[in-house]
Amino acid sequence: MTLAAGHLTAQAPPQDDSEKEIERYRQMLSDPFSNPGFLAVDRGEVLWAEPRGAKKASLEACDLGEGPGKVDGAFAKLPRYFADADRVMDTEQRLLWCMDKLQGVDIKEVVSRRFSGPGRASDLEDLTAFIANKSSGMKIQPQLSHPKEIEMAAVGEEL
């Protein structure tokens, strides 16, 4: 505290350089134009709409649980039961199922490149980033209304 012209005033301690850098880094991560992770989101958005595979189809007919082609909020509600596959699937499993059934993509090739590396993007990683970004800020609420969803939740609890 400092006595200035008869008044007590509190002075904030000066921030050191590392604190300033951490704050700058946080701001950069929240900026879609500065965060390199958003490049994966952009690539995923292109892949979602691009006709591919033997069937030359896009993933826009893929139902992630909110209806065919709807991605907003879908990630926050996965994993969930899908009647067309008769099993509970998470985001990646559902994407692979849609790539196989809707596009005719060889999923063995996709799985072999499931993670990106230096100079090498991953379709599965990019699509997942795109879908996850569409649930940004939403509460994660996987469905527990089907018996298979309840069974999978119990298995998860056991782990």
C-alpha positions in Angstrom: 0.0 0.0 0.0 1.1 3.5 -0.7 0.2 6.7 1.0 -0.6 9.2 -1.8 -1.9 12.7 -1.0 -3.3 11.5 2.3 -5.1 8.4 0.9 -4.1 4.8 1.1 -4.1 3.1 -2.3 -3.5 -0.5 -3.1 -1.1 -1.3 -5.9 -1.3 -4.6 -7.8 1.9 -6.5 -7.8 3.6 -6.4 -11.2 3.0 -9.5 -13.4 6.2 -11.3 -14.2 7.0 -12.2 -17.8 5.9 -15.9 -17.5 2.4 -14.9 -16.3 2.0 -12.5 -19.2 3.2 -15.2 -21.7 0.7 -17.7 -20.2 -2.1 -15.3 -20.6 -1.1 -14.5 -24.1 -1.0 -18.2 -24.9 -4.5 -18.7 -23.4 -5.8 -15.9 -25.6 -4.2 -17.4 -28.7 -5.8 -20.8 -28.0 -9.2 -19.2 -27.8 -8.8 -17.4 -31.1 -9.8 -19.6 -34.0 -7.4 -17.7 -36.3 -4.3 -18.3 -34.0 -5.0 -21.8 -32.7 -3.5 -24.4 -35.0 -6.0 -27.0 -33.7 -8.7 -25.2 -35.6 -6.9 -26.3 -38.8 -8.1 -29.8 -38.0 -11.6 -28.5 -37.5 -11.5 -26.8 -40.9 -10.1 -29.9 -42.6 -12.8 -32.0 -40.9 -15.6 -29.7 -42.1 -14.3 -30.2 -45.7 -14.1 -34.0 -45.3 -17.7 -34.1 -43.9 -19.1 -32.6 -47.1 -16.7 -34.2 -49.6 -18.1 -37.1 -51.7 -15.6 -39.9 -51.1 -15.2 -43.7 -51.2 -16.5 -46.2 -53.7 -20.0 -44.8 -53.3 -18.9 -41.2 -54.0 -21.0 -40.0 -51.0 -20.4 -37.4 -48.4 -20.9 -37.9 -44.7 -23.8 -35.5 -44.7 -26.2 -38.4 -44.5 -24.4 -39.8 -41.4 -26.7 -39.8 -38.3 -24.7 -39.0 -35.2 -27.8 -39.3 -33.1 -29.4 -35.9 -33.8 -30.6 -36.8 -37.3 -28.8 -37.3 -40.6 -26.1 -34.7 -41.2 -26.8 -32.8 -37.9 -23.6 -32.3 -36.0 -24.5 -29.4 -33.6 -24.5 -30.9 -30.1 -24.0 -34.5 -31.3 -20.6 -35.0 -29.7 -21.9 -34.0 -26.3 -24.4 -36.8 -26.4 -22.1 -39.6 -27.5 -21.5 -42.5 -26.9 -25.1 -43.7 -27.6 -27.0 -46.6 -29.0 -27.6 -46.7 -32.8 -30.4 -49.1 -33.9 -29.0 -49.3 -37.5 -25.8 -50.8 -36.1 -27.4 -52.4 -33.0 -24.7 -51.2 -30.7 -23.4 -48.3 -28.7 -20.9 -46.2 -30.5 -18.7 -43.2 -29.7 -17.8 -40.5 -32.2 -14.9 -42.4 -33.9 -16.8 -45.7 -34.1 -19.8 -44.0 -35.6 -17.7 -42.1 -38.1 -16.0 -45.4 -39.2 -19.4 -47.0 -39.5 -20.7 -44.2 -41.7 -17.6 -44.2 -43.8 -18.0 -47.9 -44.4 -21.8 -48.1 -45.0 -22.5 -44.7 -46.6 -19.3 -43.9 -48.5 -17.8 -47.4 -49.1 -14.4 -46.2 -47.7 -11.8 -48.8 -46.7 -11.9 -48.2 -43.0 -8.7 -50.3 -42.5 -6.8 -47.6 -44.3 -8.5 -44.9 -42.2 -7.7 -46.7 -38.9 -4.1 -47.2 -40.0 -3.8 -43.4 -40.1 -6.0 -42.6 -37.1 -3.5 -40.1 -35.6 -1.8 -37.2 -37.4 2.0 -36.9 -37.5 4.5 -34.4 -38.9 3.3 -33.4 -42.3 0.5 -36.0 -42.2 -3.1 -35.3 -41.4 -5.6 -37.9 -40.1 -9.1 -38.0 -41.6 -10.5 -39.5 -38.4 -8.8 -37.0 -36.2 -9.9 -34.1 -38.4 -13.6 -35.3 -38.6 -13.7 -35.8 -34.9 -12.3 -32.3 -34.2 -14.9 -30.8 -36.5 -17.8 -32.7 -34.8 -16.4 -32.0 -31.3 -16.1 -28.3 -32.1 -19.8 -28.2 -32.9 -20.5 -29.1 -29.2 -18.0 -26.6 -27.8 -19.2 -25.3 -24.5 -22.0 -27.9 -24.1 -22.3 -30.2 -21.2 -21.3 -33.8 -21.9 -24.5 -35.9 -21.5 -24.2 -39.4 -23.0 -27.6 -41.1 -23.4 -28.7 -43.7 -20.9 -32.1 -44.6 -22.2 -31.4 -47.8 -24.0 -30.5 -51.0 -22.1 -27.2 -51.3 -24.2 -26.3 -47.8 -23.2 -26.9 -48.6 -19.5 -24.8 -51.8 -19.9 -21.9 -49.9 -21.5 -22.0 -47.3 -18.8 -21.8 -50.1 -16.2 -18.8 -51.5 -18.0 -17.1 -48.1 -18.0 -17.8 -47.8 -14.3 -16.1 -51.1 -13.7 -13.0 -50.0 -15.5 
